[in-house]
Amino acid sequence: MSLNISKLPLNAKDMLETQGYFKDTLALSESIYSATMSKNYNELDRLFQLETAPGGYLFNYLLQFTNFDEMEFIISLRESKNEWEEDGIWHDDGSRVLAFSLSLTKDINSISGGDLHIRKRGSVKSSVIKPFSFGEIIVFLTGTSGFEHKIHKVEKGERLIIAGWCS
């Protein structure tokens, strides 16, 4: 993975503090792209273990926003054809200090649903983030900063992301 840290959105830190999230685009490696396109989830897992370990590019990228010691991640595939697919519930990720959602979705135009909602805890108003393109990342605050989020049901297509947390 190649990250150009000097090209952060100009107001990323301000956006994180005021609205609880910001969006950026990362230049993902050819190996990540290839593993995604071939649905080689074991290889994706191996590659992201490297990127989320101390010293990894994604680890270092997120250190710009808060201090943490470790990262966890999952590969999350949500598909409309799965009968278990459902709307998520509001949650705040407990004691984790930062979270992210990195899109590996091939074609966002083929998706209906799957929106990410982020809000200040207790608020009825939320920011709605539609599924986003391959390589785009949403970095957002968690319950330690008074924010919560949920993912809506994917009604059409597939939404593939790397979801992660910093603690």
Biotite code that builds the C-alpha atoms (Angstrom):
import biotite.structure as struc

atoms = struc.array([
    struc.Atom([0.000, 0.000, 0.000], chain_id="A", res_id=1, res_name="MET", atom_name="CA", element="C"),
    struc.Atom([1.304, 3.415, -0.828], chain_id="A", res_id=2, res_name="SER", atom_name="CA", element="C"),
    struc.Atom([0.123, 6.363, 1.214], chain_id="A", res_id=3, res_name="LEU", atom_name="CA", element="C"),
    struc.Atom([0.929, 9.964, 0.524], chain_id="A", res_id=4, res_name="ASN", atom_name="CA", element="C"),
    struc.Atom([0.523, 11.449, 3.969], chain_id="A", res_id=5, res_name="ILE", atom_name="CA", element="C"),
    struc.Atom([1.259, 14.970, 2.761], chain_id="A", res_id=6, res_name="SER", atom_name="CA", element="C"),
    struc.Atom([-1.919, 14.928, 0.655], chain_id="A", res_id=7, res_name="LYS", atom_name="CA", element="C"),
    struc.Atom([-4.405, 14.609, 3.509], chain_id="A", res_id=8, res_name="LEU", atom_name="CA", element="C"),
    struc.Atom([-7.614, 16.553, 3.088], chain_id="A", res_id=9, res_name="PRO", atom_name="CA", element="C"),
    struc.Atom([-6.703, 20.055, 4.251], chain_id="A", res_id=10, res_name="LEU", atom_name="CA", element="C"),
    struc.Atom([-9.211, 20.042, 7.071], chain_id="A", res_id=11, res_name="ASN", atom_name="CA", element="C"),
    struc.Atom([-9.181, 16.329, 7.976], chain_id="A", res_id=12, res_name="ALA", atom_name="CA", element="C"),
    struc.Atom([-8.366, 16.850, 11.643], chain_id="A", res_id=13, res_name="LYS", atom_name="CA", element="C"),
    struc.Atom([-10.963, 19.627, 11.959], chain_id="A", res_id=14, res_name="ASP", atom_name="CA", element="C"),
    struc.Atom([-13.598, 17.498, 10.226], chain_id="A", res_id=15, res_name="MET", atom_name="CA", element="C"),
    struc.Atom([-12.808, 14.591, 12.539], chain_id="A", res_id=16, res_name="LEU", atom_name="CA", element="C"),
    struc.Atom([-13.266, 16.781, 15.609], chain_id="A", res_id=17, res_name="GLU", atom_name="CA", element="C"),
    struc.Atom([-16.433, 18.574, 14.439], chain_id="A", res_id=18, res_name="THR", atom_name="CA", element="C"),
    struc.Atom([-18.420, 16.028, 12.423], chain_id="A", res_id=19, res_name="GLN", atom_name="CA", element="C"),
    struc.Atom([-16.753, 12.872, 13.717], chain_id="A", res_id=20, res_name="GLY", atom_name="CA", element="C"),
    struc.Atom([-15.358, 11.651, 10.382], chain_id="A", res_id=21, res_name="TYR", atom_name="CA", element="C"),
    struc.Atom([-13.601, 12.504, 7.138], chain_id="A", res_id=22, res_name="PHE", atom_name="CA", element="C"),
    struc.Atom([-13.034, 10.776, 3.793], chain_id="A", res_id=23, res_name="LYS", atom_name="CA", element="C"),
    struc.Atom([-9.710, 10.334, 2.033], chain_id="A", res_id=24, res_name="ASP", atom_name="CA", element="C"),
    struc.Atom([-8.364, 8.238, -0.845], chain_id="A", res_id=25, res_name="THR", atom_name="CA", element="C"),
    struc.Atom([-5.462, 5.830, -0.451], chain_id="A", res_id=26, res_name="LEU", atom_name="CA", element="C"),
    struc.Atom([-3.382, 4.468, -3.299], chain_id="A", res_id=27, res_name="ALA", atom_name="CA", element="C"),
    struc.Atom([-3.705, 0.732, -2.713], chain_id="A", res_id=28, res_name="LEU", atom_name="CA", element="C"),
    struc.Atom([-1.091, -1.677, -4.011], chain_id="A", res_id=29, res_name="SER", atom_name="CA", element="C"),
    struc.Atom([-1.532, -3.855, -7.075], chain_id="A", res_id=30, res_name="GLU", atom_name="CA", element="C"),
    struc.Atom([-1.396, -6.925, -4.816], chain_id="A", res_id=31, res_name="SER", atom_name="CA", element="C"),
    struc.Atom([-4.370, -5.643, -2.789], chain_id="A", res_id=32, res_name="ILE", atom_name="CA", element="C"),
    struc.Atom([-6.258, -4.855, -5.996], chain_id="A", res_id=33, res_name="TYR", atom_name="CA", element="C"),
    struc.Atom([-5.472, -8.281, -7.448], chain_id="A", res_id=34, res_name="SER", atom_name="CA", element="C"),
    struc.Atom([-6.473, -10.153, -4.266], chain_id="A", res_id=35, res_name="ALA", atom_name="CA", element="C"),
    struc.Atom([-9.714, -8.153, -4.153], chain_id="A", res_id=36, res_name="THR", atom_name="CA", element="C"),
    struc.Atom([-10.636, -8.795, -7.785], chain_id="A", res_id=37, res_name="MET", atom_name="CA", element="C"),
    struc.Atom([-9.904, -12.525, -7.471], chain_id="A", res_id=38, res_name="SER", atom_name="CA", element="C"),
    struc.Atom([-11.776, -12.713, -4.120], chain_id="A", res_id=39, res_name="LYS", atom_name="CA", element="C"),
    struc.Atom([-8.662, -14.142, -2.471], chain_id="A", res_id=40, res_name="ASN", atom_name="CA", element="C"),
    struc.Atom([-9.683, -13.256, 1.082], chain_id="A", res_id=41, res_name="TYR", atom_name="CA", element="C"),
    struc.Atom([-6.806, -15.197, 2.669], chain_id="A", res_id=42, res_name="ASN", atom_name="CA", element="C"),
    struc.Atom([-4.333, -13.038, 0.750], chain_id="A", res_id=43, res_name="GLU", atom_name="CA", element="C"),
    struc.Atom([-6.262, -9.849, 1.623], chain_id="A", res_id=44, res_name="LEU", atom_name="CA", element="C"),
    struc.Atom([-6.110, -10.849, 5.271], chain_id="A", res_id=45, res_name="ASP", atom_name="CA", element="C"),
    struc.Atom([-2.348, -11.444, 5.043], chain_id="A", res_id=46, res_name="ARG", atom_name="CA", element="C"),
    struc.Atom([-1.749, -8.114, 3.289], chain_id="A", res_id=47, res_name="LEU", atom_name="CA", element="C"),
    struc.Atom([-3.797, -6.129, 5.789], chain_id="A", res_id=48, res_name="PHE", atom_name="CA", element="C"),
    struc.Atom([-2.111, -7.835, 8.723], chain_id="A", res_id=49, res_name="GLN", atom_name="CA", element="C"),
    struc.Atom([1.066, -6.170, 7.445], chain_id="A", res_id=50, res_name="LEU", atom_name="CA", element="C"),
    struc.Atom([-0.575, -2.787, 6.803], chain_id="A", res_id=51, res_name="GLU", atom_name="CA", element="C"),
    struc.Atom([-2.239, -2.627, 10.244], chain_id="A", res_id=52, res_name="THR", atom_name="CA", element="C"),
    struc.Atom([0.797, -3.767, 12.257], chain_id="A", res_id=53, res_name="ALA", atom_name="CA", element="C"),
    struc.Atom([2.998, -1.172, 13.986], chain_id="A", res_id=54, res_name="PRO", atom_name="CA", element="C"),
    struc.Atom([5.092, 0.387, 11.235], chain_id="A", res_id=55, res_name="GLY", atom_name="CA", element="C"),
    struc.Atom([2.601, -0.588, 8.501], chain_id="A", res_id=56, res_name="GLY", atom_name="CA", element="C"),
    struc.Atom([1.369, 2.150, 6.186], chain_id="A", res_id=57, res_name="TYR", atom_name="CA", element="C"),
    struc.Atom([-2.223, 2.118, 7.401], chain_id="A", res_id=58, res_name="LEU", atom_name="CA", element="C"),
    struc.Atom([-1.056, 2.061, 11.026], chain_id="A", res_id=59, res_name="PHE", atom_name="CA", element="C"),
    struc.Atom([1.212, 5.074, 10.408], chain_id="A", res_id=60, res_name="ASN", atom_name="CA", element="C"),
    struc.Atom([-1.480, 6.906, 8.438], chain_id="A", res_id=61, res_name="TYR", atom_name="CA", element="C"),
    struc.Atom([-3.948, 6.697, 11.322], chain_id="A", res_id=62, res_name="LEU", atom_name="CA", element="C"),
    struc.Atom([-1.335, 7.698, 13.924], chain_id="A", res_id=63, res_name="LEU", atom_name="CA", element="C"),
    struc.Atom([-1.639, 11.222, 12.499], chain_id="A", res_id=64, res_name="GLN", atom_name="CA", element="C"),
    struc.Atom([-5.013, 11.582, 14.201], chain_id="A", res_id=65, res_name="PHE", atom_name="CA", element="C"),
    struc.Atom([-4.587, 10.016, 17.626], chain_id="A", res_id=66, res_name="THR", atom_name="CA", element="C"),
    struc.Atom([-2.202, 7.880, 19.643], chain_id="A", res_id=67, res_name="ASN", atom_name="CA", element="C"),
    struc.Atom([-2.882, 4.160, 19.841], chain_id="A", res_id=68, res_name="PHE", atom_name="CA", element="C"),
    struc.Atom([-0.915, 0.952, 20.329], chain_id="A", res_id=69, res_name="ASP", atom_name="CA", element="C"),
    struc.Atom([-2.713, -1.604, 18.204], chain_id="A", res_id=70, res_name="GLU", atom_name="CA", element="C"),
    struc.Atom([-5.148, -2.069, 15.357], chain_id="A", res_id=71, res_name="MET", atom_name="CA", element="C"),
    struc.Atom([-7.715, -4.737, 14.652], chain_id="A", res_id=72, res_name="GLU", atom_name="CA", element="C"),
    struc.Atom([-9.511, -5.281, 11.356], chain_id="A", res_id=73, res_name="PHE", atom_name="CA", element="C"),
    struc.Atom([-12.003, -7.526, 9.620], chain_id="A", res_id=74, res_name="ILE", atom_name="CA", element="C"),
    struc.Atom([-12.829, -8.122, 5.996], chain_id="A", res_id=75, res_name="ILE", atom_name="CA", element="C"),
    struc.Atom([-16.530, -7.304, 5.746], chain_id="A", res_id=76, res_name="SER", atom_name="CA", element="C"),
    struc.Atom([-18.540, -8.507, 2.761], chain_id="A", res_id=77, res_name="LEU", atom_name="CA", element="C"),
    struc.Atom([-22.207, -7.539, 2.838], chain_id="A", res_id=78, res_name="ARG", atom_name="CA", element="C"),
    struc.Atom([-24.365, -8.894, 0.034], chain_id="A", res_id=79, res_name="GLU", atom_name="CA", element="C"),
    struc.Atom([-28.005, -8.452, -0.825], chain_id="A", res_id=80, res_name="SER", atom_name="CA", element="C"),
    struc.Atom([-28.343, -12.136, -1.693], chain_id="A", res_id=81, res_name="LYS", atom_name="CA", element="C"),
    struc.Atom([-27.557, -13.192, 1.883], chain_id="A", res_id=82, res_name="ASN", atom_name="CA", element="C"),
    struc.Atom([-30.736, -13.872, 3.833], chain_id="A", res_id=83, res_name="GLU", atom_name="CA", element="C"),
    struc.Atom([-29.020, -12.782, 7.068], chain_id="A", res_id=84, res_name="TRP", atom_name="CA", element="C"),
    struc.Atom([-28.307, -9.299, 5.676], chain_id="A", res_id=85, res_name="GLU", atom_name="CA", element="C"),
    struc.Atom([-29.970, -6.728, 7.931], chain_id="A", res_id=86, res_name="GLU", atom_name="CA", element="C"),
    struc.Atom([-29.820, -3.156, 9.099], chain_id="A", res_id=87, res_name="ASP", atom_name="CA", element="C"),
    struc.Atom([-27.177, -2.569, 11.694], chain_id="A", res_id=88, res_name="GLY", atom_name="CA", element="C"),
    struc.Atom([-27.744, -1.073, 15.117], chain_id="A", res_id=89, res_name="ILE", atom_name="CA", element="C"),
    struc.Atom([-26.235, 2.066, 16.594], chain_id="A", res_id=90, res_name="TRP", atom_name="CA", element="C"),
    struc.Atom([-23.008, 1.235, 18.421], chain_id="A", res_id=91, res_name="HIS", atom_name="CA", element="C"),
    struc.Atom([-19.859, 3.067, 19.495], chain_id="A", res_id=92, res_name="ASP", atom_name="CA", element="C"),
    struc.Atom([-17.060, 0.436, 19.369], chain_id="A", res_id=93, res_name="ASP", atom_name="CA", element="C"),
    struc.Atom([-16.489, 0.609, 23.122], chain_id="A", res_id=94, res_name="GLY", atom_name="CA", element="C"),
    struc.Atom([-13.080, 1.729, 24.304], chain_id="A", res_id=95, res_name="SER", atom_name="CA", element="C"),
    struc.Atom([-11.497, 1.942, 20.853], chain_id="A", res_id=96, res_name="ARG", atom_name="CA", element="C"),
    struc.Atom([-10.301, 5.465, 20.043], chain_id="A", res_id=97, res_name="VAL", atom_name="CA", element="C"),
    struc.Atom([-10.628, 5.524, 16.249], chain_id="A", res_id=98, res_name="LEU", atom_name="CA", element="C"),
    struc.Atom([-12.267, 3.427, 13.544], chain_id="A", res_id=99, res_name="ALA", atom_name="CA", element="C"),
    struc.Atom([-12.069, 3.227, 9.774], chain_id="A", res_id=100, res_name="PHE", atom_name="CA", element="C"),
    struc.Atom([-13.865, 1.752, 6.815], chain_id="A", res_id=101, res_name="SER", atom_name="CA", element="C"),
    struc.Atom([-11.669, 1.194, 3.732], chain_id="A", res_id=102, res_name="LEU", atom_name="CA", element="C"),
    struc.Atom([-13.583, 0.370, 0.563], chain_id="A", res_id=103, res_name="SER", atom_name="CA", element="C"),
    struc.Atom([-12.574, -2.571, -1.594], chain_id="A", res_id=104, res_name="LEU", atom_name="CA", element="C"),
    struc.Atom([-15.886, -2.419, -3.444], chain_id="A", res_id=105, res_name="THR", atom_name="CA", element="C"),
    struc.Atom([-15.475, -3.058, -7.167], chain_id="A", res_id=106, res_name="LYS", atom_name="CA", element="C"),
    struc.Atom([-18.469, -1.112, -8.490], chain_id="A", res_id=107, res_name="ASP", atom_name="CA", element="C"),
    struc.Atom([-20.329, 1.302, -6.206], chain_id="A", res_id=108, res_name="ILE", atom_name="CA", element="C"),
    struc.Atom([-22.920, 1.928, -8.920], chain_id="A", res_id=109, res_name="ASN", atom_name="CA", element="C"),
    struc.Atom([-24.132, -1.659, -8.558], chain_id="A", res_id=110, res_name="SER", atom_name="CA", element="C"),
    struc.Atom([-24.977, -1.189, -4.860], chain_id="A", res_id=111, res_name="ILE", atom_name="CA", element="C"),
    struc.Atom([-28.208, -0.089, -3.283], chain_id="A", res_id=112, res_name="SER", atom_name="CA", element="C"),
    struc.Atom([-28.205, 0.395, 0.476], chain_id="A", res_id=113, res_name="GLY", atom_name="CA", element="C"),
    struc.Atom([-25.157, -0.258, 2.619], chain_id="A", res_id=114, res_name="GLY", atom_name="CA", element="C"),
    struc.Atom([-24.980, 3.345, 3.841], chain_id="A", res_id=115, res_name="ASP", atom_name="CA", element="C"),
    struc.Atom([-22.775, 4.189, 6.819], chain_id="A", res_id=116, res_name="LEU", atom_name="CA", element="C"),
    struc.Atom([-24.423, 6.521, 9.354], chain_id="A", res_id=117, res_name="HIS", atom_name="CA", element="C"),
    struc.Atom([-22.373, 8.456, 11.917], chain_id="A", res_id=118, res_name="ILE", atom_name="CA", element="C"),
    struc.Atom([-23.747, 10.672, 14.667], chain_id="A", res_id=119, res_name="ARG", atom_name="CA", element="C"),
    struc.Atom([-22.975, 12.233, 18.002], chain_id="A", res_id=120, res_name="LYS", atom_name="CA", element="C"),
    struc.Atom([-24.278, 9.869, 20.678], chain_id="A", res_id=121, res_name="ARG", atom_name="CA", element="C"),
    struc.Atom([-27.857, 10.745, 21.600], chain_id="A", res_id=122, res_name="GLY", atom_name="CA", element="C"),
    struc.Atom([-28.529, 12.786, 18.470], chain_id="A", res_id=123, res_name="SER", atom_name="CA", element="C"),
    struc.Atom([-31.336, 11.878, 16.087], chain_id="A", res_id=124, res_name="VAL", atom_name="CA", element="C"),
    struc.Atom([-29.540, 13.532, 13.158], chain_id="A", res_id=125, res_name="LYS", atom_name="CA", element="C"),
    struc.Atom([-26.773, 11.553, 11.467], chain_id="A", res_id=126, res_name="SER", atom_name="CA", element="C"),
    struc.Atom([-24.384, 11.968, 8.569], chain_id="A", res_id=127, res_name="SER", atom_name="CA", element="C"),
    struc.Atom([-25.146, 9.487, 5.792], chain_id="A", res_id=128, res_name="VAL", atom_name="CA", element="C"),
    struc.Atom([-22.213, 8.170, 3.785], chain_id="A", res_id=129, res_name="ILE", atom_name="CA", element="C"),
    struc.Atom([-23.159, 6.242, 0.660], chain_id="A", res_id=130, res_name="LYS", atom_name="CA", element="C"),
    struc.Atom([-20.964, 3.302, -0.401], chain_id="A", res_id=131, res_name="PRO", atom_name="CA", element="C"),
    struc.Atom([-17.681, 4.700, -1.626], chain_id="A", res_id=132, res_name="PHE", atom_name="CA", element="C"),
    struc.Atom([-15.114, 3.731, -4.256], chain_id="A", res_id=133, res_name="SER", atom_name="CA", element="C"),
    struc.Atom([-12.228, 1.294, -4.098], chain_id="A", res_id=134, res_name="PHE", atom_name="CA", element="C"),
    struc.Atom([-9.394, 2.840, -2.084], chain_id="A", res_id=135, res_name="GLY", atom_name="CA", element="C"),
    struc.Atom([-11.509, 5.471, -0.327], chain_id="A", res_id=136, res_name="GLU", atom_name="CA", element="C"),
    struc.Atom([-11.370, 5.437, 3.450], chain_id="A", res_id=137, res_name="ILE", atom_name="CA", element="C"),
    struc.Atom([-13.704, 6.894, 6.048], chain_id="A", res_id=138, res_name="ILE", atom_name="CA", element="C"),
    struc.Atom([-11.914, 7.593, 9.328], chain_id="A", res_id=139, res_name="VAL", atom_name="CA", element="C"),
    struc.Atom([-14.286, 8.176, 12.233], chain_id="A", res_id=140, res_name="PHE", atom_name="CA", element="C"),
    struc.Atom([-14.425, 8.705, 15.959], chain_id="A", res_id=141, res_name="LEU", atom_name="CA", element="C"),
    struc.Atom([-15.848, 6.143, 18.359], chain_id="A", res_id=142, res_name="THR", atom_name="CA", element="C"),
    struc.Atom([-17.593, 6.145, 21.709], chain_id="A", res_id=143, res_name="GLY", atom_name="CA", element="C"),
    struc.Atom([-14.524, 7.467, 23.521], chain_id="A", res_id=144, res_name="THR", atom_name="CA", element="C"),
    struc.Atom([-15.234, 10.742, 21.686], chain_id="A", res_id=145, res_name="SER", atom_name="CA", element="C"),
    struc.Atom([-19.015, 10.513, 21.965], chain_id="A", res_id=146, res_name="GLY", atom_name="CA", element="C"),
    struc.Atom([-19.786, 9.190, 18.457], chain_id="A", res_id=147, res_name="PHE", atom_name="CA", element="C"),
    struc.Atom([-21.666, 6.121, 17.260], chain_id="A", res_id=148, res_name="GLU", atom_name="CA", element="C"),
    struc.Atom([-22.395, 4.560, 13.881], chain_id="A", res_id=149, res_name="HIS", atom_name="CA", element="C"),
    struc.Atom([-24.308, 1.861, 12.018], chain_id="A", res_id=150, res_name="LYS", atom_name="CA", element="C"),
    struc.Atom([-24.411, 0.261, 8.577], chain_id="A", res_id=151, res_name="ILE", atom_name="CA", element="C"),
    struc.Atom([-27.676, -0.154, 6.708], chain_id="A", res_id=152, res_name="HIS", atom_name="CA", element="C"),
    struc.Atom([-28.672, -3.307, 4.885], chain_id="A", res_id=153, res_name="LYS", atom_name="CA", element="C"),
    struc.Atom([-27.273, -3.864, 1.397], chain_id="A", res_id=154, res_name="VAL", atom_name="CA", element="C"),
    struc.Atom([-30.369, -4.221, -0.737], chain_id="A", res_id=155, res_name="GLU", atom_name="CA", element="C"),
    struc.Atom([-28.644, -4.776, -4.082], chain_id="A", res_id=156, res_name="LYS", atom_name="CA", element="C"),
    struc.Atom([-25.084, -5.811, -4.944], chain_id="A", res_id=157, res_name="GLY", atom_name="CA", element="C"),
    struc.Atom([-21.979, -6.374, -2.804], chain_id="A", res_id=158, res_name="GLU", atom_name="CA", element="C"),
    struc.Atom([-20.155, -4.044, -0.426], chain_id="A", res_id=159, res_name="ARG", atom_name="CA", element="C"),
    struc.Atom([-16.616, -5.125, 0.486], chain_id="A", res_id=160, res_name="LEU", atom_name="CA", element="C"),
    struc.Atom([-14.632, -3.162, 3.061], chain_id="A", res_id=161, res_name="ILE", atom_name="CA", element="C"),
    struc.Atom([-11.832, -3.494, 5.535], chain_id="A", res_id=162, res_name="ILE", atom_name="CA", element="C"),
    struc.Atom([-13.294, -2.335, 8.840], chain_id="A", res_id=163, res_name="ALA", atom_name="CA", element="C"),
    struc.Atom([-10.808, -1.512, 11.551], chain_id="A", res_id=164, res_name="GLY", atom_name="CA", element="C"),
    struc.Atom([-10.317, -0.119, 15.023], chain_id="A", res_id=165, res_name="TRP", atom_name="CA", element="C"),
    struc.Atom([-7.467, 1.508, 16.898], chain_id="A", res_id=166, res_name="CYS", atom_name="CA", element="C"),
    struc.Atom([-6.925, 1.080, 20.644], chain_id="A", res_id=167, res_name="SER", atom_name="CA", element="C"),
])
